[in-house]
Amino acid sequence: MLKIFSTAFIFLFSIFAIPHLAVPAENAEEAKPPIEKEQKKITSDREKKAYEIFDEILTLTETSDIKTVLPQIEALYLRIIKEYPDTALAQESYWRLVLLSVDKYTPPDYEKAENLYSEFLKKYPGSVIKNLIEDTLSKSYYKNEKWDRLSKLYSYVVKEFGEKGKLSNPHPMFMYAEAKFNLGDLAEAEKAYKIVTEQFPTSGRATTAKARLEDIKNRKGKADVPPVK
């Protein structure tokens, strides 16, 4: 099942990441000069070799307890990244390494995961895998109440909203608000929750954000009440 999922994922990723793959087969080759044809062949060969390493990983996960072979699995993912960085599977390998770092280590190895993410962003700044890595990190941070890390992860969304005045997805801003709320920075949390409710009023995130805003309002009300003498 893992193999089927990964293959399907890479295929879909390749379609969106490499526009020429959407060209009908009978016209694609005619439109390419000889050098590009050769480059396509090289890329295909490199992807094949990357998949051969990935198959080794699948064999290990299917025949062994993953924790006992974790160092071997990580080494193979790193080999894909190092030897075939131009393949889609290299980008997926970063995500899988982050996933292992937060799910298979006790406690989660956040330093390793964050270093991998930082390296990934430098290499593939426009990759769609970025969202998968962020989602993996944010879920683990939330589960383990790592509010400082969660706030730092999604701090960029505040700047982006300030520049664009809109959001494409409520999740990052909502998670940023949750981090600030749990850190006790109610003023910043309130701003972020309001953005979520205004930008995505019918979303599930907006429903929770409204409840949080009511909670913040009640806390402020209690703080304004003078102490009984």
C-alpha positions in Angstrom: 0.0 0.0 0.0 2.8 2.4 0.9 4.5 1.7 -2.4 1.3 2.4 -4.4 0.7 5.6 -2.4 4.2 6.8 -3.0 4.1 6.1 -6.7 0.8 7.8 -7.1 2.0 10.8 -5.1 5.2 11.2 -7.2 3.2 10.9 -10.4 0.8 13.6 -9.4 3.6 15.8 -8.0 5.5 15.4 -11.3 2.5 16.6 -13.3 2.2 19.8 -11.3 5.9 20.4 -10.8 7.0 19.8 -14.4 4.6 21.4 -16.9 5.8 19.6 -20.0 4.5 16.3 -18.7 1.0 17.5 -19.3 1.7 17.8 -23.1 0.2 15.0 -25.2 2.8 12.3 -25.8 2.7 12.5 -29.6 3.5 16.2 -29.6 5.9 16.4 -26.6 8.9 14.8 -28.2 8.6 16.7 -31.4 8.6 20.0 -29.6 11.9 19.3 -27.8 15.4 19.8 -29.1 17.9 16.9 -29.0 19.6 18.1 -25.8 16.3 18.3 -23.9 15.4 14.8 -25.1 18.7 13.5 -23.7 18.1 15.3 -20.4 14.7 13.7 -20.1 16.3 10.3 -20.5 18.9 11.1 -17.9 16.2 12.3 -15.4 14.2 9.2 -16.0 17.2 7.0 -15.4 18.0 8.9 -12.2 14.4 8.5 -11.0 14.6 4.8 -11.6 17.8 4.6 -9.5 16.2 6.6 -6.7 13.2 4.2 -6.8 15.6 1.3 -6.4 16.8 2.7 -3.2 13.2 3.5 -2.1 12.4 -0.2 -2.7 15.1 -1.1 -0.2 13.4 1.1 2.3 10.0 -0.6 1.7 11.6 -4.0 2.1 13.0 -3.0 5.4 9.7 -1.6 6.7 7.8 -4.6 5.5 10.1 -7.2 7.0 11.4 -5.6 10.2 10.3 -3.6 13.2 10.9 -0.1 12.0 12.6 1.0 15.2 15.2 -1.7 14.8 16.1 -0.6 11.3 15.6 3.1 11.7 19.3 4.1 11.2 19.4 2.1 8.0 16.1 3.6 6.7 17.3 7.1 7.4 20.7 6.4 5.7 18.8 5.3 2.6 16.6 8.4 2.5 19.7 10.6 2.9 21.3 8.7 0.1 18.4 9.5 -2.2 18.7 13.2 -1.2 22.4 13.3 -1.7 22.7 11.3 -4.9 19.5 12.2 -6.7 18.5 15.7 -5.4 16.8 16.6 -8.8 14.2 13.9 -8.4 10.7 14.2 -6.9 11.5 11.3 -4.6 14.3 13.4 -3.0 11.8 16.0 -1.9 9.5 13.3 -0.5 12.4 11.8 1.3 12.8 15.0 3.3 9.2 14.8 4.4 9.6 11.1 5.4 12.7 11.8 7.4 10.9 14.6 9.3 8.0 12.2 9.9 10.4 9.6 11.3 12.1 12.2 13.5 8.8 13.3 15.2 7.0 10.0 15.2 9.6 7.3 15.8 11.9 9.0 18.3 11.0 9.2 22.0 11.0 12.1 22.7 10.6 13.5 19.2 13.9 14.7 17.7 12.7 18.2 16.9 16.2 19.6 16.3 16.8 17.0 13.6 13.4 17.6 12.0 13.8 21.3 12.0 17.3 21.1 10.5 15.9 18.9 7.7 13.1 21.4 7.1 15.5 24.3 6.9 17.7 22.5 4.5 14.6 21.5 2.4 13.4 25.1 2.2 16.8 26.3 0.8 16.9 23.6 -1.8 13.2 23.5 -2.8 11.6 26.9 -1.8 8.6 26.5 -4.1 7.9 22.8 -3.5 4.4 21.6 -2.7 6.0 19.2 -0.2 6.5 22.2 2.1 2.9 22.0 3.2 3.2 18.3 4.1 6.3 18.9 6.2 4.7 21.9 8.0 1.6 19.8 8.7 3.7 17.0 10.1 5.6 19.3 12.4 2.6 21.3 13.5 0.6 18.2 14.5 3.5 17.0 16.6 4.1 20.4 18.2 0.4 20.7 19.0 0.1 17.2 20.4 3.2 17.7 22.7 2.3 21.3 23.6 5.4 22.8 22.0 3.8 26.2 21.6 7.1 28.1 21.1 8.0 25.9 18.2 4.5 26.1 16.7 4.5 29.9 16.9 7.9 30.0 15.2 6.8 27.6 12.5 3.9 29.7 11.4 5.2 33.2 12.2 5.7 33.8 8.5 1.9 33.7 7.8 1.4 37.0 9.7 3.9 38.7 7.5 2.4 37.2 4.3 -1.1 38.3 5.4 0.2 41.8 6.0 1.6 41.9 2.5 -1.2 40.3 0.6 -4.2 41.0 2.8 -5.6 37.5 2.3 -5.1 33.9 3.1 -5.4 30.8 0.9 -5.8 28.4 3.8 -7.0 29.0 7.4 -4.8 26.3 9.0 -1.4 28.2 9.4 -3.0 31.3 10.9 -5.2 29.3 13.2 -2.3 27.2 14.4 -0.3 30.4 15.0 -3.2 31.8 17.0 -3.4 28.6 19.0 0.3 28.8 19.9 0.0 32.4 21.0 -3.2 31.6 23.0 -1.4 28.9 24.9 1.6 31.0 25.4 -0.6 33.6 27.1 -0.1 36.3 24.3 -3.8 36.9 24.2 -3.5 40.2 22.2 -1.7 38.5 19.3 -3.9 35.4 19.5 -7.0 37.6 19.3 -5.7 39.3 16.1 -5.0 36.0 14.5 -8.3 34.4 15.4 -10.2 37.4 14.0 -8.3 37.1 10.7 -9.4 33.4 10.5 -13.1 34.2 11.2 -13.1 37.1 8.7 -11.2 35.2 5.9 -13.0 31.9 6.3 -16.3 32.5 8.2 -17.9 29.2 7.3 -14.9 27.0 8.1 -14.5 24.6 11.0 -11.4 26.6 12.1 -13.6 29.8 12.3 -16.0 28.0 14.6 -13.2 27.2 17.0 -11.7 30.6 16.6 -15.0 32.3 17.6 -15.0 30.1 20.8 -11.5 31.2 21.6 -12.3 34.9 21.0 -15.2 34.5 23.5 -12.8 33.0 26.0 -10.4 35.8 25.5 -13.2 38.3 26.0 -14.2 36.7 29.2 -10.7 36.7 30.5 -10.3 40.3 29.7 -13.6 41.0 31.5 -12.3 39.3 34.7 -9.0 41.1 34.5 -10.9 44.5 34.4 -12.9 43.7 37.5 -11.2 45.4 40.5 -10.3 43.2 43.4 -12.7 43.0 46.4 -11.3 45.0 49.4 
